[in-house]
């Protein structure tokens, strides 16, 4: 790692040492469903709907047989809830018919399931301790762009590969959680709290903001 990379990693280890997922789940099936539901919505919103969802449909078998309208009603407060309900229903059916009700443990197999893309599969595998990845959501992409590890035009998959080349494999899971926590708490999309950030030296956004103020 470069001096910058080490400084970035040390900052997160010092300031976000307890970072972890905020999604609530109790087993691999619940974990996959919760991650799928978290797309384009907050983890807090997902955590408000999953207790009743998992109470009524705790297994792939029960969810596969759930009326689609009932799934939609459970998810109605979430963004894209109709598509998410359809994906959960279809995913559960495939788990039952093709995997004996067990969530597969490879990224390739996971990505064949409805609603499961590269990020969802990677997050599932790291949350289950199966394999380390550095999945890129909106927070990670924003932080990576501002710290100069990517450009806004780069796809999440491209940014993921860049970050995985940059940081040690054994730190990917922690850094994934830490970057998300940092994005939520300090490096907001709008009005980031730069005065609270220890990475100003490496931040494109901060340097641009300072240059703008000096030019006034």
N, C-alpha and C positions, 0 to 999 in steps of 0.2 A: 504493500500500500504506500501511497505517497504521504507526505507530511499532512496534506489537507485531509486525505481519507482517514488517517489515524486521528486527527483532531476532531473530525465529524463523528467518528465512532465513539471516541472518548466522551464527547459532549452528551451523546445519547445514553451511554452507559452511566454517566454521572447524574444526568437530569431526568431520565425516564427509565430508571432501572427496574421499576415494577410494571412496566407496560405489558399488557396482555390483551386478549380479546375481551370485548364487552358483551358479546353475544352469549345467551344462556342456552345450554343444551346438556343432555345427560348421556348420550350415546351417539355412535356414528350416524345413524339415520337422522336424528334430530339435528346434529351438527350440519349435515349436508343441506337439510331443508332450511335451516336458519341462515346459512351463508347465501343460498339461492335467493331467499326473501330479502336479503340486505341490499341487493342491487338497487341503486338510485333511491335509497331511503336511509334513514338513520338506524343504527343498531338499537337505540332506545325504542324506536317505533316497532321494530321487529320483536323486541322483548315484551312488548305489550300484547302482541297477538299470539305468540307461540304457546304460552301456558295453556290456553283453552284449546288451541289447535292440537297440541300434543296430548292433551287429556282425552280428547275425543278420538284422535287418530294416532295412537302411539307407535304403530308399526307400519311397515310398507303394506302389509296385507290389509289392515283396516283402512289406510288411506287410499289404497287402490280401489276399494269398494265404496268410498265416500261419494255422495252425490256432489257433482261439480258445483252446484249452486251453494251448497253448504260450505264448501271450501272457499268460495268467493266471499261469502258472508263473514267468514273468519278473518279474511285478509282485506276487507273492504277499506280499512283505514290506510293501507299501504299504497304507494305509487305502483302503477302497472299491475294492480291486484288481479285483474282478470287473466292476464297472461301468466302470472305467477301461479294462480290456482290451476290453470291448465297444465303447466309444466310439472307441478307437484303431483297431480293426478297421473300424468303420463309417466313420470319418473318412477313413481311407486309401482305402477303396473309392470314396468320393465324390470325393476328390482325383484319382483315376485316371480315373473316368468323366466327371466334369464339368469338371475343371481341367487335364487333361493331365499330372497328377502335380505340378503347381505350386501352392504354397500361395497363396491369394488375398491381395490387399494392401489390402482395404478392411474396415472394421469390420463393415459390413452383411453382406458375403459370409462373413466369418469366423464370424459369429454364427449362420449357418445350418448350420454343421458340428456334428456330435454332440459334446457335452461342452464346447463353446466358448461361454461367455457373455460378457458385457460386459467383465469384468475380464480374462479370458484373452485376449480379442481385443485389448484395449488394451495389455496387457503385451507381447504379440507385436509389435504395431506399433511400440512404443517401443524394444523390444530390437533390432528390425531397422532402426531408424532411419528408418522410413517416415513416422511421424507422432507428435507429442508427445501424451501423455495423462498423467493423474495417477490411475492405477487404485488402488482401495481394497481392500486385503486386511485380515486381522484386525489386523495391526500398525498399518497406516495408520489404520484406523478407531479403534483404541484411542488412538493419539497425538492424532488430531484431536479426539476426545471430551475427553480430559484437557486439551488446550490451548484448549478452548472454541470450536472451529470446527464442532462438530456435537454432537448428543445421541446417546445410545446407541440411541434409537429410529429414528434416520435410517437409511435403506437405504444400502448402499455406493454405489449410483448417485447418490443425493442428496448424499452426502458428497463424491464425486468432483466433481460440478458446483460445490459450494461452494468446494472447494480450487482448482479451475481458475479460478473467478472472483476468488479472493483473490491468487494468486501469478502472476507473469509467465509467459506461455506458454513462453518459452525456458528456464525453470527447472523445468518440470514433471517431466521425465525424471530429472534429478538429485535433486530433492526426493523423488520416489517411492522411489528407491533409498535415500536418506539416512534417510527416515522409517522404512523397514523395518529398516535397520541399527540405528537408535536403539531401535526397539521390541524387537529381539532382544538388544541388548547392555546397555541401561539401563532402558528403560521397559517392563519385563516385565508381563505380565498379573497375575501374583501377585508380591508383594514387589518392586516397582520400586526401583531403586537411586537414590533421590531425591538422596542426598548427592553423587552423581556428575553430576547433571544441571544444566545451565546455564539451564534454562527454568523454574525454580521460581516465578519472579515471575508467570508466565502460566498455571500449572498448577492446574486445579480440584482434581485429586486431592491434590496437595501441600498446598494451602490447607485442604482438608477434613481431611487427616491432622493438620496442625498445630493446627487448631481443636479436633479431638478430643482431642489430647494436653493442650491447655490447659484443656479442660473437666474433665479428670480430677482 
